[in-house]
Amino acid sequence: MPTGNAIYQVSKKYSVIYADLPWEDEEWRNKFRIQPVQTWLAAEALVLLWIPMPLLGTGLVQLADWGFDYAGTLAWKKSKDDLESPSVYGQCEFMLVGKIGCVKSPSLLRHNHYEAAGSGGNYKPQGFRRLLYGAGFLAFGESATYLDLCGAYWAERFPDYSKGQWDWLEG
């Protein structure tokens, strides 16, 4: 069972936003095209947006629409086992890093290439969530707050999807 806090309305400001949008699900994708993400953001914030290579331009536009400046890109090279099943997304997937304000993101971007096996099913390695949690702590200290925009989507499909200290929007 997920351990984060499901929220129906966003009432606090978040400094770290994790977005693994289900790009193949038109209904969910459209939901976040129109969501007022800016109203949920602290004055200084990071966004970490997963994007498959064919949609890289779309991801950059999404960052700008949400009010973030592009700060860098992380690449996840999938393990050989993950490549055995065909994927339109290819050998690598990317995480766009965006920032608002004077957030220092170099610690997150000091290594921009990570190799790891997926967590099973169709979601990203859980190690990335620990990496991102650490980046939030380095950038904002104990006051960091974390929001997983699509956590409800992934938790519905994969019961072992880990929330940790991340709040998420209820579907």
N, C-alpha and C positions, 0 to 999 in steps of 0.2 A: 504494500500500500504506500502511495506517495507520502512524503513527510512534510512537504512545503505547505503553504497556506493558500488554499483556493480563494480567490477574490472575485466578486461579481462586479463591483465598482472599484475603480482605483481611487483611493482616498489619500494616499501618501505619495511622495516624490521618490523616484528611483534613480540611483547613480549608475547602475549597471543593468543594461537590458540585453537579454539573450534572445535571439530570434532565429529559430530553425523553422522557417515558414514551410508549410507543406505545399510546395510550388505546383504539385500535380493535382491539388484539390482546389478547384476554382472558387468554391464557396468560402473556404478558409482564407485563401489568398486575397480575395476581394475584401474580406473583413478587415485585414490589416492595411489595405490600401487606403481605407477611409477612416480608420481609427484615429482618434486625436492623441497619438503617442506623445506629442510635445507637451500636453497637459500633465503627463505622468512623470516628466523628467525633472531632476534636480537641476540647479543652475549650472553645475558641472556634471557631465555624464559621459559614459561610454556606451556604445552599442556594438554588439557582436552579432553579425548577420551572416548566416550560412547561405551560400549561393552556389549553384552548380555552374560550371564553366559556360554552358550555352546561354545562361541568364545573367552573366556578369554585368552587362550594361543596365539591365533591369534593377539589379541590386544597387548599383551606384545611384540610379535615379531614386530608388526607395530611401536610401540614406538621406539624400538631399530633401526629399518630400517630408521626412520626419524631422528635419532641421539639423542634421549632423554634418560636420565636415569630414571628408575622407581622411583617415589617419594611417591606413596601411592594410595589408592583406596577409592572412595566414593560409597556408596550404596544408591539407590533410591528404597524404598519399595512402591509399587503401592497401591493405595487405593482399597478398596473392589470393588468399582464400575469399576475400571480398570481391575479387575480380572474376571469379568463376561464373557467377550469375551475370547475365548481360545487364548493362545499365546505360541509359542514355547520358548519364552524368560523367562517365569516363573514369579514369584512374585516380584523379584528384578531385576533391571538392575544396571550396575556398570559403574563408570567413573574412568578410569585410569588417574592418574596425573603423568606427566613426566616433567623433567626439564633439562635445559642446563645451565651450569654455576653455580653461587653461589646463585641462587634464593632461597629465604626463603619461603617455602610452608606450614609451620606449621599452619598459620592462616587459610588456606583453609582446612587443614586436622584436625583441632581441634575437629570437629564433623564429623564422617565418615558415619553416618546413617541418612538419611532424609526420611520423609514420606510426600507424597503429591499426589494429583490427577494429572493425565496427563492434557495436555492442549487441549485435544480433538484430534480426528484423531489419528495419529500415531507418535506424537512427544512429547518431554519431557516437564515437567513443566517449564513454563517461569521463575518461581522463581529461577531456577538454573542459568539462564543467569544473573540475578541480583547478585547472589552469586559469580559467576565467574568474573563479572565486578568488584565487590568489592575486590575480591582477587587480580586481576590485579592491581588495584589502590594501595592496600596495599603493593604489591611486588615491583611495579615500579613507583608509584606516578603518577603525571600528565603526565609523558612521556609515559605511557602505550599505546600500540597500539593493536587493537583487530581484529582478522581475523576468520571468521566462514567459514570453508572449504566447507561445504555442504549447506550453507544457500540458494543458488539458488534452489537446489533440493527440500528443504522443502517448500520454498516460492511458488514454482510452484504448489505444491499439497495442501497447506494450506495458503490461502490469508492473514490470520491473524497472520501468523508467524512473530514474532517481531524481528527486527534487532537491534534497539537501536543504540548504538555507534559502532556496529560491521561492518567492511567491509566484503564482501563475494566474492567468485569467481563466475563468471558468468558461467553457464552450457554450 
